[in-house]
Amino acid sequence: MINQKLFKKIKDDFDFYKQERGKVINISNETLIKAKQAIFAFHRDDIKGGNALLTEVEKTFNDLEKKIAKEAELRYEGSYRAALEEYVEAKLFGNFLATGKIDEIKEVKVDYDSYLAGLCDMTGELTRKAVLRAIDKKFEDVDFLVAGIREVIAELLKFNLTSYLRTKYDQAKNNLRRAEEILYDVKMKE
């Protein structure tokens, strides 16, 4: 009555997925921490240290890509997605601080959801950096950082973001508002 071979195959597939999922979660959590550490390095103006951490993250993501190729559903695992977003945020933030540009990430395969979410989150880091620059009385840097946030928002306006990405976009708009308040305070004191 029951096809035992079928149930054995289903059980084997289930066990394989469960095992690989556990590995991806652990690796993703470690990767997320390194991406956060890179962001904090960039806030301390340690571009070299932040980029070294991101190089480690990129190697890990490229290794993970091999696991995900065997089990595509792992790409949608929450911890993997969170780590990828954090990486995008860190990479874009570091590149912006180093070059003044927001450009394509070529080192890791990134889908549009992670790109957009990381880009929105990066505006928060630019706002924090503007605060630090204002404290250090580097007012030209504050102007530049706020201009960067404005450009990001201008580009995001071209999308009809919904659901999770709409929440991220709303947070980015709030970051712009806060950054403009910082800029206003700076201009009033000049």
Buried (B, 14 or more C-beta within 10 A) or exposed (E): EEEEEEEEEEEEEEEEBEEBBEEBBEBBEBBBBBBBBBBBBBBEEBBEBBBBBBEBBBEBBEEBEEBBEEBEEBBEBEBBBBBBBBBBBBBBBBBBBEEEEBEEBEBBBBEEBBBBBBBBBBBBBBBBBBBBBBEEEBBEBBBBBBBBBBEBBEEBEEEEBEEEBEEBBEBBBEBBEBBBEBBEEBEEEE
